Amino acid sequence: MEEKTTASQPPPALPPPVSEAASLPPPRRRFGPGFFIFLVFVLLAIFGAAYYYVRFVAPYETTDDAFIESYVTFVSPRVSGPVTKLLVTDNQRVKAGDVLLEIDPRDFQTLVDQAAADLATANSRVGQAETRVTVDQAKADQQNAALPAAQAAADRAEADRLRYESVQSNAVSSSQIDLAKAQAKSAAAEVAVARNQARAAAAQVELDRADIQTARAQVQQARTRLEQAQLQLSYATITAPRDGRVTRRTVEQGAYVQTGQALLALVPDDLWVVANFKETQLGRIRTNQPVLIRVDACPGHQFKGRVDSFQAGSGAVFSLLPPENAVGNYVKVVQRLPVKIIFDDPADLSQFNLVPGMSVEPRVRVQ
């Protein structure tokens, strides 16, 4: 029974024959010329990037937080009044001393005329005081000359009195002696009067000389008032304090302006760059290092300059609300320090319309 079962099963299947080619390892893949060309391009790109970094990036420190600056002069009147003449327009170029506008000068001219009249009056008082000194000095001289005559008369009267008293009583009557005594006393009194008059005349001369000093002081005061009035009159004509271009003109002819009111601004041609570098960039920046300056308004042109100075403090220190790092939680923030950069050739700037506030990108060569 078991033999039948064995005879009925099919024989086991044989494995498929293995070919000789399938038994060999796969051949290695060969790179074509395109791969080597690509590899050369990659190497050239890496070399070019490294060369560009070493040649144009590593030797420089740059920032885009930089602007053109200048000392803008705001023109304000020193007196109040209506504007009678306006001689400039917007963006007009002016020279130092050019008349910009005029304020009505009539009130100030009246003050000048009044001060001139006061000065003439004071000078007249000086002349009168000097004349009084001359007259009173002559009177004093006359009194001084009369004093010796009175003294001589007093001496003669005293001598007569002594002579009458020395003779015998039978030779001179008592009435004559009394008369001589009276004359002697009268002469002595006249001497005292003459002496007092001489003193009074000398005192009057000194008083007159003091009046001269007072009158001269009044002349100086009147002259000072005249100069002040003339100065106020000169303020009615407003001139340009420096060369520049008229900007932000807010005044019109006929407007009433107040003292200290900003009428216009003068932008000079003296320009420089303020670049706000990070504090981590300042380690390699030094004064007098060359700078290449690119202005956004002048594409394709580079200006040459140099580092002039560093601000003594970061921008945050001089802000309206400086940070207080001693309280609360502290978060370190990289600070920026303004660096002043000046142009090497200011004459080159005249070809371009550069004004304060323009954005620039300086590149400081540090190596």
C-alpha positions, 0 to 999 in steps of 0.5 A, a space after each residue: 500500500 505504501 509502495 503505490 503511494 510512492 510510485 504515484 508522486 511525480 519526480 522533483 523538479 531540477 533547478 534551471 541551468 545557470 548561464 556562464 554570463 550570469 555567473 560573472 560580476 557586473 561590469 564597472 560604470 565608466 564616467 563620460 566626458 560630460 561628467 568631467 566637464 561638469 566637475 571642472 565647472 564646479 571646481 572653477 566655481 569654487 575657485 572663483 567664489 574663493 577668489 572673490 571672497 579673498 579679493 573683494 569681501 574679506 579685505 572690506 567692511 561694509 554696511 548699508 546703514 549709511 547716509 549723506 550728512 551736512 550742516 544744514 543752517 536754518 535762517 531765522 529773523 532777529 526782529 519781527 515785522 512784515 516781509 516787504 521783499 522776498 528775493 529767493 526762490 526754492 532750491 536757489 543757490 546763494 552766496 554768503 552775504 546775498 540778501 534773502 529777504 527784507 523786513 519793513 524797516 520804517 519802525 527801526 528807522 524811526 528809532 535810529 532817527 530818535 537815537 541820533 537826535 538824542 546823541 546830538 542833544 547829549 553832545 550839546 550838553 557836553 559843549 555847554 558844560 565845557 563852556 561853564 567850566 571856562 566861565 567859572 574858571 575865569 570867575 575863580 581866577 578873579 576871586 583868587 586875584 581879589 584875595 591878595 588885594 583884600 589881604 593888603 587892605 586888611 594889613 594896612 588897616 591893621 597897621 593904621 590901628 596899631 599906629 594910632 594906638 601906639 601914639 600919645 592919647 593927646 595926639 590922636 582923638 579916641 574917635 580916630 582910634 575907634 575908626 581905625 579899629 573899625 576899618 581893621 575889622 572891616 578889612 579882615 572881614 572882607 578878606 574872609 569874604 574874598 577867601 570864601 568866594 575864591 573857595 566857592 568859585 573853585 568848587 563851582 569849577 569842580 562841579 562843572 567838570 563833574 557835569 562834563 563827565 556826566 554829559 560825556 557819559 550821557 553822550 556814550 549812552 546816546 551813542 550806544 542807543 544809536 548803535 543798537 537802533 542801527 543794529 536793529 535796522 540792519 537786522 531788517 535785511 536778512 542775508 545768507 550766512 554761508 554759501 548753499 542752496 535754499 531749502 524748506 522755504 516757509 516764508 512768503 512776501 507780506 507775511 508777518 514773521 516773528 523773532 526766531 521763526 525758521 524761514 528757510 534752510 541753507 544746505 551747503 556743498 560740504 557733505 560727508 557720510 555717516 555710516 552706522 557700523 556694527 560694533 563687531 565690525 569696528 575691530 578692523 576699521 581705523 582712521 584714514 583707511 580708504 573707502 569706496 562709496 556707492 550712492 543709490 542715486 548715482 548707479 555705476 559711479 563710485 566715490 573715493 573717501 577715507 575714514 575721518 573719525 568715530 562718534 564717542 558713543 553708540 547711536 542708542 546712547 544719544 537717542 531720545 530714550 536711551 536703553 536702561 540695561 540695569 533693570 529687568 531682563 537683559 537681551 544683548 543687542 549688537 550696537 551700531 557706532 556712527 563713523 564719519 567718512 569724508 570725500 577725497 575730492 569734493 569737486 567731484 561732487 558738483 557733477 552729481 546732485 548729492 543732498 543730505 539724507 541720501 542712502 549710500 553703501 560705503 566699503 572700508 578697505 581694512 587690509 
